[in-house]
Amino acid sequence: MIELVTTIPPDGPRAGPPPPGRPLAGPVPADPLPPLPHPLTGLPGIRPARPRLWLVETDAHRDSAVRYASLVLDADELLRSEEFRRPADRATYLCAHVGLRRLLGAHLGLAPRGVTMGRAPCPCCGEPHGRPVLPDGRLHFSLSHCEGLSLIAVAGTPVGVDIERVPAPHTVAEAAEVLHPAEAAELAALAPGLRPAAFARVWTRKEAYLKGLGVGLGADPAADYVGSGALPAAPAGWLLADVTVPDGHHAAVALRA
C-alpha cells in the first residue's frame, strides 16, 4: 500500500532527498463518475485531509457530454471546446468539464451551468491566473485530463491533481533534466525499462503539487523533491498521494494540510 506522507522540502535543489515524513494514508481511490442523465445524489460531505476523487472515462461519457454540453457549460467553455482540432481531444475536454460542473453543482446545490468559477491570484506575480476557484471558497477543486481519461478532485482545502499516460522512453530521457537532482539520480539508477513508470510517478506528483499551489509549470519543476519511488514525498504543509487509475497511466493528488 502506498502511504501518504508529509516531508520538509529542500530550500532548493540538492544532491539527496529529504528525510521521510510521517505516514498518514494511501493510496487514494478515484470513483467512476456516472454519465448523464444519471443524477448525482447523496454525495458524501467533504472531510478535512480527504479529497473526493472522480475518474471520467471519455468513451463512457462522450455521447452524453456532447448531447448536454450546451445545457451545462458556459459560453467560454463551449468556445474553447471548438478550438480542439482532434475530435478525441475535444471529446475529452467536454467530458471533463461537463463532469466538473455536475460535481460542483451537486455539492453546492446549484444547476451545473449556474456554478461560477474564477481564478485565484498567482502566488508568483499576483495576477489573476492562479488555480481555479469558487467565489465563496466553500469548496476547492482541480481537474486534469489526458486523452481518454479525466481526473477531478473536490476538497475542503486547496487541491491539485494530475493524470498522465506513462511516457515513451525517449520522452523520459529528454525530460529528466527538469527534475530535482535527486529524482533524476533515482531514475538514472533504474533499469531502462523501469524508468517510464518512475518518471510518470514523479511528474504527476510534481504537477499535482504545483497546481495545488496555483503556479503550475510557471514554477521551476526542479525546486521541490517529490520522489520517484513507491512512497511520495510531500513539501511542507502539503499531503501527497498517488491515485489508483487504469493501467498505462499514473495520477497523483496534492492537498494543502
HELIX and SHEET records of a PDB file:
HELIX    1   1 THR A   58  VAL A   72  1                                  15    
HELIX    2   2 ALA A   75  SER A   81  1                                   7    
HELIX    3   3 PRO A   87  LEU A  108  1                                  22    
HELIX    4   4 PRO A  112  GLY A  114  5                                   3    
HELIX    5   5 PRO A  169  ALA A  175  1                                   7    
HELIX    6   6 ALA A  176  VAL A  178  5                                   3    
HELIX    7   7 PRO A  181  ALA A  188  1                                   8    
HELIX    8   8 PRO A  192  LEU A  194  5                                   3    
HELIX    9   9 ARG A  195  LEU A  213  1                                  19    
HELIX   10  10 GLY A  216  GLY A  218  5                                   3    
SHEET    1   A 2 VAL A   5  THR A   6  0                                        
SHEET    2   A 2 ARG A  22  PRO A  23 -1                                        
SHEET    1   B 4 ASP A  31  PRO A  32  0                                        
SHEET    2   B 4 ARG A  52  GLU A  57  1                                        
SHEET    3   B 4 LEU A 149  ALA A 155 -1                                        
SHEET    4   B 4 HIS A 140  CYS A 146 -1                                        
SHEET    1   C 2 GLY A 118  ARG A 119  0                                        
SHEET    2   C 2 PRO A 132  VAL A 133 -1                                        
SHEET    1   D 3 VAL A 159  ARG A 165  0                                        
SHEET    2   D 3 HIS A 249  ARG A 256 -1                                        
SHEET    3   D 3 TRP A 238  ASP A 242 -1                                        
END                                                                             
